[in-house]
Amino acid sequence: MPAWFVRISGGLAYTAAALLSLWVSGLPAGVALPASGLVALAWAVVVLVWLRVVALWLWWSDDNYFWMPAHRSRTERSDARPLSLEKGAGSVRRQRPSVLRRLAAYEYASVPWVYMRQAAVWLLVLLSFMALSVLGHSHTSQHIRSLVRAGAAYSTATVTEVVDVTEIRDDEDRVTGYHATLLLALPDGSRVRSQGAYTEDEPKPNSRVEVLWAPTATALGGVVAEGEPLERHLDREWGLTLYGMVITAFALLLVLACMLPISVGAEADNLQDLAWSPVEQTVHAAAVTGILLAALPYLSGTFSDGSVQLGAACFGLLALYIAMPIRALFI
């Protein structure tokens, strides 16, 4: 029975990871993080992945060292990797195998099943890669998160005062824009201050700019950043983005160019052995945990220091699932 705990916990972990990846892949920028249930689902994936590892070690110990109750026969214990439904009968009267034993036997003997499972893993890799990429792309400052939580609006404002103007120059010493502190008048009569506002032209009183602000919390100020699609922070409807799908297409090319040929070369028996190896799956669980921990500060909305950490998580995800079929070549 430990083998079925392995299968059930693995199926639940896969389902939870797929739901998390799909959810994050279409997460709108206007939803203040942490979204309800998002962090809990990430932790559920970690717990289920490690639950499968524990079940694997229990199964392996039972199959190799017989530490489970000794009165069970060899045929009763060997429910995970039967070599054949015809073996092991000896002089004992043969009975029809149970449904669970027949399913286990089919899993271990079926080449199509092994490759279907591998394809399902690749699909999850693509979804996860898209989720990490979208999370990094939508990553923003704590200031904007505060505006979103307060109910952000995107409006055209009139500049009433300009201070601390700084020119921005490129490598050829050409002016490419300006940073300044602006006092802005909104159409409803509200006034907000935008520190570090970026404009392509030098800001002057009575000029007009687009500003992201919170009507119910004007003390938070506003954000002016010409050339950036700040209006996306008003979007609160889930949906896959073009950016995410382009990134996924890139990951798909890696799957077709690297993972597919290597997996075919490794053969189904080796891939199956890898999937049921406690040592290999412990390393896999540790790597998956590291990737989720790298993404957790972004999921919880507590990280605001760039997206290098998520880039490392994306690289680690692809490296992990390219390395696994390579490892299967040498089993």
Kinemage of the C-alpha trace (Angstrom):
@kinemage 1
@onewidth
@group {chain A} dominant
@subgroup {mainchain}
@vectorlist {calphas} color= white
{ca met a 1} P 0.000 0.000 0.000
{ca pro a 2} L 2.890 2.539 0.479
{ca ala a 3} L 3.253 2.604 -3.316
{ca trp a 4} L -0.278 3.926 -3.642
{ca phe a 5} L 0.503 6.685 -1.160
{ca val a 6} L 3.339 7.614 -3.539
{ca arg a 7} L 0.957 7.744 -6.485
{ca ile a 8} L -1.804 9.649 -4.673
{ca ser a 9} L 0.512 12.259 -3.112
{ca gly a 10} L 2.272 12.678 -6.465
{ca gly a 11} L -1.029 13.210 -8.261
{ca leu a 12} L -2.163 15.753 -5.666
{ca ala a 13} L 1.177 17.586 -5.844
{ca tyr a 14} L 0.957 17.738 -9.640
{ca thr a 15} L -2.626 19.050 -9.505
{ca ala a 16} L -1.769 21.709 -6.922
{ca ala a 17} L 1.318 22.844 -8.880
{ca ala a 18} L -0.697 23.042 -12.123
{ca leu a 19} L -3.438 25.106 -10.434
{ca leu a 20} L -0.853 27.436 -8.872
{ca ser a 21} L 0.986 27.924 -12.184
{ca leu a 22} L -2.207 28.527 -14.160
{ca trp a 23} L -3.492 30.970 -11.524
{ca val a 24} L -0.269 33.005 -11.472
{ca ser a 25} L 0.063 32.926 -15.286
{ca gly a 26} L -3.122 34.976 -15.652
{ca leu a 27} L -2.828 37.024 -12.482
{ca pro a 28} L -3.891 40.610 -13.282
{ca ala a 29} L -1.593 43.439 -12.229
{ca gly a 30} L -4.516 45.166 -10.493
{ca val a 31} L -4.854 42.421 -7.879
{ca ala a 32} L -3.002 43.315 -4.713
{ca leu a 33} L -0.722 40.534 -3.530
{ca pro a 34} L -0.934 38.291 -1.673
{ca ala a 35} L -4.114 37.171 -3.400
{ca ser a 36} L -6.345 35.114 -1.154
{ca gly a 37} L -5.193 31.478 -1.115
{ca leu a 38} L -2.172 31.975 -3.387
{ca val a 39} L 0.536 31.568 -0.753
{ca ala a 40} L -1.372 28.720 0.921
{ca leu a 41} L -1.507 26.857 -2.395
{ca ala a 42} L 2.261 27.322 -2.861
{ca trp a 43} L 2.911 25.809 0.567
{ca ala a 44} L 0.499 22.971 -0.228
{ca val a 45} L 2.660 22.083 -3.252
{ca val a 46} L 5.773 21.955 -1.041
{ca val a 47} L 4.051 19.748 1.553
{ca leu a 48} L 2.649 17.338 -1.047
{ca val a 49} L 5.987 17.010 -2.882
{ca trp a 50} L 7.719 16.066 0.365
{ca leu a 51} L 4.854 13.767 1.350
{ca arg a 52} L 5.520 11.817 -1.850
{ca val a 53} L 9.222 11.593 -0.955
{ca val a 54} L 8.403 10.239 2.510
{ca ala a 55} L 6.021 7.691 0.957
{ca leu a 56} L 8.733 6.683 -1.514
{ca trp a 57} L 11.233 6.043 1.271
{ca leu a 58} L 8.641 4.000 3.183
{ca trp a 59} L 7.904 1.943 0.084
{ca trp a 60} L 11.608 1.474 -0.662
{ca ser a 61} L 12.365 0.410 2.917
{ca asp a 62} L 9.492 -2.080 2.877
{ca asp a 63} L 10.551 -3.485 -0.495
{ca asn a 64} L 14.230 -3.842 0.440
{ca tyr a 65} L 14.460 -4.376 4.184
{ca phe a 66} L 11.052 -5.829 5.099
{ca trp a 67} L 10.669 -3.569 8.137
{ca met a 68} L 6.928 -3.533 7.630
{ca pro a 69} L 4.871 -6.237 9.450
{ca ala a 70} L 6.659 -9.542 8.803
{ca his a 71} L 3.531 -11.658 8.457
{ca arg a 72} L 2.728 -10.217 5.051
{ca ser a 73} L 3.813 -12.337 2.141
{ca arg a 74} L 6.111 -11.236 -0.670
{ca thr a 75} L 3.227 -11.089 -3.119
{ca glu a 76} L 1.181 -8.916 -0.740
{ca arg a 77} L 3.993 -6.402 -0.342
{ca ser a 78} L 5.171 -6.121 -3.917
{ca asp a 79} L 2.397 -3.883 -5.173
{ca ala a 80} L 4.550 -1.182 -6.766
{ca arg a 81} L 6.782 -2.696 -9.414
{ca pro a 82} L 5.594 -6.209 -10.296
{ca leu a 83} L 7.691 -7.779 -13.004
{ca ser a 84} L 4.791 -9.762 -14.332
{ca leu a 85} L 1.347 -10.859 -13.267
{ca glu a 86} L 2.389 -14.427 -14.172
{ca lys a 87} L 5.378 -14.591 -11.814
{ca gly a 88} L 5.591 -15.543 -8.180
{ca ala a 89} L 2.785 -18.115 -8.098
{ca gly a 90} L 4.939 -21.230 -7.547
{ca ser a 91} L 2.945 -24.069 -6.057
{ca val a 92} L 0.452 -21.658 -4.478
{ca arg a 93} L -2.952 -21.548 -6.050
{ca arg a 94} L -3.056 -18.433 -8.231
{ca gln a 95} L -5.803 -15.893 -7.568
{ca arg a 96} L -6.984 -13.071 -9.761
{ca pro a 97} L -4.910 -9.968 -8.901
{ca ser a 98} L -6.710 -7.043 -7.288
{ca val a 99} L -7.599 -3.934 -9.281
{ca leu a 100} L -4.816 -1.945 -7.582
{ca arg a 101} L -2.214 -4.603 -8.414
{ca arg a 102} L -3.360 -4.734 -12.029
{ca leu a 103} L -3.127 -0.937 -12.310
{ca ala a 104} L 0.346 -0.983 -10.743
{ca ala a 105} L 1.444 -3.723 -13.133
{ca tyr a 106} L 0.108 -1.775 -16.112
{ca glu a 107} L 1.914 1.370 -14.983
{ca tyr a 108} L 5.265 -0.357 -14.711
{ca ala a 109} L 4.929 -2.374 -17.922
{ca ser a 110} L 3.330 0.271 -20.164
{ca val a 111} L 5.707 2.343 -22.289
{ca pro a 112} L 2.894 4.667 -23.480
{ca trp a 113} L 1.991 5.404 -19.850
{ca val a 114} L 5.568 6.400 -19.014
{ca tyr a 115} L 5.758 8.816 -21.930
{ca met a 116} L 2.277 10.203 -21.208
{ca arg a 117} L 3.432 10.952 -17.676
{ca gln a 118} L 6.584 12.560 -19.046
{ca ala a 119} L 4.510 14.722 -21.394
{ca ala a 120} L 2.349 15.799 -18.447
{ca val a 121} L 5.511 16.841 -16.597
{ca trp a 122} L 6.652 18.889 -19.602
{ca leu a 123} L 3.263 20.620 -19.717
{ca leu a 124} L 3.647 21.546 -16.055
{ca val a 125} L 7.168 22.840 -16.736
{ca leu a 126} L 5.788 25.122 -19.463
{ca leu a 127} L 3.007 26.401 -17.194
{ca ser a 128} L 5.454 26.972 -14.329
{ca phe a 129} L 7.923 28.782 -16.575
{ca met a 130} L 5.137 31.052 -17.832
{ca ala a 131} L 3.975 31.710 -14.255
{ca leu a 132} L 7.470 32.679 -13.062
{ca ser a 133} L 8.006 34.910 -16.106
{ca val a 134} L 4.655 36.677 -15.732
{ca leu a 135} L 5.265 37.130 -12.008
{ca gly a 136} L 8.600 38.795 -12.756
{ca his a 137} L 7.101 40.949 -15.523
{ca ser a 138} L 4.262 42.182 -13.317
{ca his a 139} L 6.612 42.709 -10.373
{ca thr a 140} L 6.489 46.321 -9.231
{ca ser a 141} L 7.408 48.679 -6.407
{ca gln a 142} L 5.943 48.741 -2.924
{ca his a 143} L 4.602 52.230 -3.691
{ca ile a 144} L 2.500 50.997 -6.595
{ca arg a 145} L 1.337 48.020 -4.517
{ca ser a 146} L 0.150 50.475 -1.860
{ca leu a 147} L -1.785 52.445 -4.478
{ca val a 148} L -3.364 49.249 -5.833
{ca arg a 149} L -4.418 48.153 -2.348
{ca ala a 150} L -5.963 51.599 -1.759
{ca gly a 151} L -7.960 51.423 -5.019
{ca ala a 152} L -5.767 52.895 -7.743
{ca ala a 153} L -7.009 55.182 -10.527
{ca tyr a 154} L -5.265 56.368 -13.687
{ca ser a 155} L -5.999 59.986 -14.605
{ca thr a 156} L -4.737 62.960 -16.558
{ca ala a 157} L -3.426 65.632 -14.182
{ca thr a 158} L -2.206 69.200 -14.555
{ca val a 159} L 1.233 70.140 -13.234
{ca thr a 160} L 0.985 73.037 -10.799
{ca glu a 161} L 4.514 73.022 -9.385
{ca val a 162} L 7.862 71.559 -10.467
{ca val a 163} L 10.918 71.116 -8.216
{ca asp a 164} L 14.170 69.166 -8.245
{ca val a 165} L 14.365 68.666 -12.005
{ca thr a 166} L 17.174 66.323 -13.083
{ca glu a 167} L 18.175 65.562 -16.653
{ca ile a 168} L 18.676 61.929 -17.701
{ca arg a 169} L 21.398 61.435 -20.285
{ca asp a 170} L 22.491 58.411 -22.308
{ca asp a 171} L 26.037 57.240 -23.068
{ca glu a 172} L 26.318 59.824 -25.831
{ca asp a 173} L 25.365 62.625 -23.401
{ca arg a 174} L 21.989 63.153 -25.050
{ca val a 175} L 19.019 64.093 -22.871
{ca thr a 176} L 16.532 61.201 -22.873
{ca gly a 177} L 14.164 62.357 -20.139
{ca tyr a 178} L 13.685 64.104 -16.829
{ca his a 179} L 13.173 63.175 -13.199
{ca ala a 180} L 11.367 65.687 -11.012
{ca thr a 181} L 9.029 66.157 -8.083
{ca leu a 182} L 5.649 67.323 -9.336
{ca leu a 183} L 2.624 68.754 -7.577
{ca leu a 184} L -0.413 67.671 -9.568
{ca ala a 185} L -4.020 68.848 -9.724
{ca leu a 186} L -6.578 66.138 -10.549
{ca pro a 187} L -9.917 66.708 -12.346
{ca asp a 188} L -11.883 66.207 -9.117
{ca gly a 189} L -9.905 68.959 -7.368
{ca ser a 190} L -7.577 66.633 -5.460
{ca arg a 191} L -3.883 67.376 -5.309
{ca val a 192} L -1.116 64.777 -5.111
{ca arg a 193} L 2.652 64.915 -5.084
{ca ser a 194} L 4.702 62.658 -7.385
{ca gln a 195} L 8.306 62.222 -6.313
{ca gly a 196} L 10.749 60.846 -8.860
{ca ala a 197} L 8.291 61.435 -11.696
{ca tyr a 198} L 9.684 60.541 -15.117
{ca thr a 199} L 8.756 62.570 -18.201
{ca glu a 200} L 10.200 62.514 -21.699
{ca asp a 201} L 9.882 66.308 -22.044
{ca glu a 202} L 10.940 68.818 -19.402
{ca pro a 203} L 7.976 69.247 -17.033
{ca lys a 204} L 6.581 72.769 -16.654
{ca pro a 205} L 3.606 74.259 -14.819
{ca asn a 206} L 0.302 73.787 -16.703
{ca ser a 207} L 1.666 70.819 -18.665
{ca arg a 208} L -0.395 67.628 -18.486
{ca val a 209} L 0.747 64.139 -17.462
{ca glu a 210} L -0.817 60.734 -16.788
{ca val a 211} L -0.658 59.699 -13.133
{ca leu a 212} L -1.465 56.558 -11.149
{ca trp a 213} L -2.974 57.550 -7.809
{ca ala a 214} L -5.491 56.497 -5.168
{ca pro a 215} L -8.534 58.816 -4.791
{ca thr a 216} L -9.154 57.516 -1.254
{ca ala a 217} L -5.520 57.910 -0.166
{ca thr a 218} L -4.025 61.056 -1.696
{ca ala a 219} L -1.337 61.088 0.995
{ca leu a 220} L 0.277 58.163 -0.839
{ca gly a 221} L 1.048 60.512 -3.728
{ca gly a 222} L 1.097 59.464 -7.356
{ca val a 223} L 3.309 57.753 -9.916
{ca val a 224} L 4.222 59.425 -13.199
{ca ala a 225} L 6.251 57.291 -15.596
{ca glu a 226} L 5.796 58.169 -19.258
{ca gly a 227} L 6.306 55.208 -21.561
{ca glu a 228} L 5.215 52.643 -18.948
{ca pro a 229} L 1.726 51.076 -19.149
{ca leu a 230} L 0.679 52.082 -15.632
{ca glu a 231} L -2.968 51.576 -16.556
{ca arg a 232} L -2.404 47.827 -16.387
{ca his a 233} L -2.553 48.159 -12.610
{ca leu a 234} L -6.272 48.834 -12.969
{ca asp a 235} L -6.826 45.417 -14.537
{ca arg a 236} L -8.498 43.021 -12.111
{ca glu a 237} L -9.663 40.311 -14.524
{ca trp a 238} L -7.720 37.055 -14.788
{ca gly a 239} L -6.350 36.289 -18.242
{ca leu a 240} L -3.271 34.951 -20.010
{ca thr a 241} L -1.021 37.648 -21.466
{ca leu a 242} L 0.790 37.818 -24.795
{ca tyr a 243} L 4.066 38.227 -22.901
{ca gly a 244} L 3.463 35.007 -20.992
{ca met a 245} L 2.590 33.071 -24.130
{ca val a 246} L 5.731 34.297 -25.953
{ca ile a 247} L 7.881 33.177 -23.011
{ca thr a 248} L 6.087 29.810 -23.007
{ca ala a 249} L 6.804 29.388 -26.723
{ca phe a 250} L 10.512 29.848 -25.946
{ca ala a 251} L 10.324 27.202 -23.205
{ca leu a 252} L 8.467 24.881 -25.602
{ca leu a 253} L 11.359 25.094 -28.052
{ca leu a 254} L 13.711 24.002 -25.259
{ca val a 255} L 11.435 21.065 -24.456
{ca leu a 256} L 11.341 19.947 -28.086
{ca ala a 257} L 15.055 20.537 -28.669
{ca cys a 258} L 16.465 19.142 -25.401
{ca met a 259} L 14.048 17.238 -23.191
{ca leu a 260} L 12.197 15.225 -25.842
{ca pro a 261} L 15.249 13.701 -27.612
{ca ile a 262} L 16.988 12.955 -24.317
{ca ser a 263} L 13.886 11.315 -22.827
{ca val a 264} L 13.408 9.118 -25.905
{ca gly a 265} L 17.076 8.145 -25.739
{ca ala a 266} L 16.820 7.311 -22.037
{ca glu a 267} L 14.055 4.741 -22.701
{ca ala a 268} L 10.912 4.151 -20.670
{ca asp a 269} L 12.440 1.692 -18.177
{ca asn a 270} L 15.061 4.202 -17.066
{ca leu a 271} L 12.520 7.012 -16.784
{ca gln a 272} L 10.318 4.770 -14.662
{ca asp a 273} L 13.241 3.839 -12.410
{ca leu a 274} L 14.051 7.540 -12.009
{ca ala a 275} L 10.460 8.343 -11.047
{ca trp a 276} L 10.532 5.648 -8.338
{ca ser a 277} L 14.031 6.324 -6.991
{ca pro a 278} L 13.829 7.807 -3.452
{ca val a 279} L 17.264 9.413 -3.770
{ca glu a 280} L 16.541 11.057 -7.130
{ca gln a 281} L 13.093 12.204 -6.025
{ca thr a 282} L 14.505 13.667 -2.800
{ca val a 283} L 16.860 15.808 -4.898
{ca his a 284} L 13.908 16.714 -7.146
{ca ala a 285} L 11.778 17.732 -4.149
{ca ala a 286} L 14.599 19.874 -2.744
{ca ala a 287} L 14.992 21.664 -6.094
{ca val a 288} L 11.234 22.255 -6.453
{ca thr a 289} L 11.138 23.612 -2.892
{ca gly a 290} L 13.988 25.999 -3.690
{ca ile a 291} L 12.155 27.297 -6.782
{ca leu a 292} L 8.946 27.873 -4.810
{ca leu a 293} L 10.817 29.578 -1.969
{ca ala a 294} L 12.439 31.912 -4.513
{ca ala a 295} L 8.991 32.834 -5.851
{ca leu a 296} L 7.292 33.097 -2.453
{ca pro a 297} L 8.331 36.707 -1.662
{ca tyr a 298} L 6.819 37.776 -4.999
{ca leu a 299} L 3.631 35.768 -4.417
{ca ser a 300} L 3.229 37.363 -1.004
{ca gly a 301} L 3.928 40.880 -2.330
{ca thr a 302} L 6.800 41.486 0.096
{ca phe a 303} L 9.734 41.675 -2.320
{ca ser a 304} L 10.604 44.859 -4.214
{ca asp a 305} L 14.248 44.545 -5.208
{ca gly a 306} L 14.092 43.538 -8.863
{ca ser a 307} L 13.353 40.177 -10.432
{ca val a 308} L 16.820 38.563 -10.475
{ca gln a 309} L 15.632 36.000 -7.949
{ca leu a 310} L 12.788 34.945 -10.230
{ca gly a 311} L 15.167 34.757 -13.196
{ca ala a 312} L 17.323 32.357 -11.210
{ca ala a 313} L 14.195 30.313 -10.399
{ca cys a 314} L 13.299 30.101 -14.126
{ca phe a 315} L 16.821 28.945 -14.978
{ca gly a 316} L 16.740 26.415 -12.147
{ca leu a 317} L 13.388 25.041 -13.310
{ca leu a 318} L 14.610 24.404 -16.849
{ca ala a 319} L 17.974 23.050 -15.670
{ca leu a 320} L 16.225 20.605 -13.315
{ca tyr a 321} L 13.954 19.102 -15.953
{ca ile a 322} L 16.697 18.921 -18.563
{ca ala a 323} L 19.050 17.242 -16.069
{ca met a 324} L 16.533 14.575 -15.012
{ca pro a 325} L 16.234 12.773 -18.389
{ca ile a 326} L 20.026 13.119 -18.795
{ca arg a 327} L 20.354 11.341 -15.432
{ca ala a 328} L 18.015 8.622 -16.727
{ca leu a 329} L 20.501 7.891 -19.516
{ca phe a 330} L 22.999 6.618 -16.929
{ca ile a 331} L 20.726 4.500 -14.728
